[in-house]
Amino acid sequence: MKVTLLQRKTPGDHNLAEVIDQISSLLTTIAPDVLVGPEYLFSHSERLYTEEEKSKILKQLEELTHGSDTLLIPGSIIWKYNYLYKNTVPIIHQGRTLTTIDKLSARAIDGGFCRRNGVEYLDSKDSLKRGLWLDDYLKSHSVNVRGKDLLVEICDDHYFRVENITEAPKVADLQVIVSCQKTHHFTAPVQKLFLREGGILIECNGKKPSSYIAKIVNGQLYQGYESPLPVQNDFVSVIF
């Protein structure tokens, strides 16, 4: 499996057309099995995308994956729904959005977006801390692609969930953390990850930017790659 991680410092006023062009180029030249971007990749420093703008971004990303077998997890889109703040990661494959994942726990960056734009954030981290909603969490954060079970978490959602459960069910072949600022790489005990034996853990972090990949081998996390991964031309690719 070839995994490519898009490395850009986030949040920031990235030129939307430039980001779309880079994703398009990676899909055609690298053609990875999975392409992942960081949290806040699609954001403005002073405003939030509207629902219409968010839908247009999704449509552009869907069009890029027509004729491609790459699973695209392009990072998060920062937008507003009425007066609510949304930090949303889409999972896209073969021209359609399989599902979207909304961040449940607010952190300082999310709060800053809310204050600057006069919107509210429905913060559910207390439920994550109490270990509630685990079944619903698994259903809303998981998708099966090409016979593999994928689970995606957004930054602090992973942190709060890990801190407050004793053991996670082993339901995923690939677990992806889309993040910024807080570095989650491999800080969780194996029993708190959702990964089966042989499963892959990936973090795409927009802080430095930095990325990490590890594999479950004999019940332990085996970090067989340089950490953080070396970045060239704003992306890294690893075959495992």
N, C-alpha and C positions, 0 to 999 in steps of 0.2 A: 504494500500500500504506500502510495506517495501522498504526503501531507504538505501543503504549502501554507505558510502563515504570512499574512500581509502586515508589514511592520511600519506603522506610522505613529508618531507621538500624538496622543489624544488627551483631552479634547482640544480642538483647534479648528480654525476656519479653513478646512481643506476645500479646495476647489472641487465641486461635485463632479464636473465633467472629467477632471483629471483622475479622480478616484475611480470613476466608472471605466475610463480608458485603461487604467492599470489593471483592474480586475479582468476586463476583456482580454488584455494582452496575456495575463497569466493563464487564463482559461485556454487560450489557443496555443501558446508557446510552451508552457509547462505541462498543461493538461493533467493536473493532479487528481487523485481520487477525492480528496477533501481540500477545500480552500477556506481558510478562516481569517476574519479580520478582527480588530480589537473593539472594545467598548467605546462608544462615543465617536465612531469613525464618521458617521453622518450627522454632523451637528454644526450649529453656529454659536459663536460666543455670546451674541447679544439677542438672539431670538430663537424660537422653536419652529420647526417645520410644522406646517398645517397638515391636517388629515389628507387633504388633496395632494400636497407635495409629497407626503409619505407614500401615498398610493402610487404616485408617478415614479418615485425611486424604486419601489417594489417592482413595478412593471418593467423598468429599465433593466433591473437585475434579472428578472425572469427571462426577458428577451435574450440576455447574454448566455443563458444556459440552454437555449434551444440547440439541439444537436450535440450537446455535451453530456457526458455521464458524470461530471464532477458534482459532488455535493457541495453547495455553496452556503457557508455560514458567514455572511459578509461583515460581521460586527453589528453594533446597535445603531438604530435610528432614534434621534431625540426629537419628539414631536408632542403636540397637545391635542387632546380630544375634549372638545368643549373647554372646560376650565381645569382639566386634569392633565398632569404631566405624564408622559409615557417614554420609557426607555425600552425599546423593543428590538429583539433579535429575530430575523426571519431565517427559516431553513428552506432552501430552494434547490430543486432538482428537476432537470429536464423540462424547464420552462414553466414550472408552477411552484407556488409557495406551499410546502407541505404543512407547515405550522408556523406560528409566531409565538415568541416567548417574551413576556413582560417582566421586567425586574420588579421584585416584591419589596426590597429593602432600600431605603434611601441612605445616601452618604453625602458628604460635604459637597461634592460636585453637583449631585442631583439637586440638593437644596439651593445651591447657587442659581441653577437654571430656573428653579421655581420662583425664587425671590425676584429675579430680574424680569420675569415674564408674568408675574401675578397669577400663577396657577398653583393648584394644590397637588399633593402627592399622597396617594393611598399607600401608606407604609404598613406592610404586613410582617415586618421582621419579628414582632413579638410572637406571632404564630409559628414562624420558623424556629425561634428560640425554644418554644415549648414542644417542638417536634410534631406539631399538628399538621394536618393536611398532607401527610407523606404520600398517601396513595394518589391523591389528586395532583400533587406536585410531580410525581413520576409520570402520570398520564400526560400532563400538560407540557412536560419538558423532554419527552421522548418521542422518537420516530424510528421506524424500521426502514432501512434503505439497503437494497441489494443483499437482503438476508442478514444484515448486521443491525444490532440494536444500538442506537445513538442516543446519548443524553447530553443536553446542553444546559449549563448554568451561567448566570451573569454575576460576576464579581462577588459582592457581599452576600448574595443569596447562598452561595456555596459556603461562605464563612459561617454565617449564622446557622445554617443547617448542620454543618459538621460539628460545631461547638455544642450542639444540643441533642444529638442522638448517639446512642451507644453503638449501634451497628446498622449499616445500610444493606438492603437486599441487593444481591448480585444479579443485576438485570441488564447491564450494558457491556457491549464490546468496545465502545469508544465513548469516552467522557471528555467533553470540551468545556473549558472555562473561558468565557469571553470577559476580559477584565481591563481595569485601569487603576493605577495608583497602588492599591493593596496587592501584594504578590502572594498568591496562594500555592505556588508550585510545591507540591509534595509535602506540605505541612500537615496534611490530614493523615491519620493512621489508615492503613489499608482497609481495616474493617469498616471505616466510615465512608469509603468510596463505593460507588455502585458497580465497579468493574468486576467482571468474571476473570478467571485465570486466563492469561494471555491478552487481556484487554489493554487498551492504550489510553493514557491520560495526557491531554494537551491543554496548555494554557497559552492564550494569545493576549499579551498585556500591552496596552498603549502607553504605559508610564515612561519607559526609557527610550524606545520601546524594547521589550524583551519577550522571549518565548521559551517554553519548556516542554519537553516530551519525556514520558517514562512508560514503562510496560510492567504489567503484573507477571512476575516469574516466580513460580513456586510459592505463591502467596505473599510475595514481597514486591515493593516497587523497585524496579531495576532501571536506573537512570543511565542508559547506555549512550547518551549523547551529550555533547558539550552543553554546559548550563551557565549562563544563558546561551542559546544558539547563536552562532555568528550571523550577522546581518549584512547582506550585500544587496544594493539596489532596492531597498525597501521591502525585501521579502526573504524568507528562508524556506528551503524545501528539504524534507527528510524522507527517505525511503526505509521502511521497516517491514 
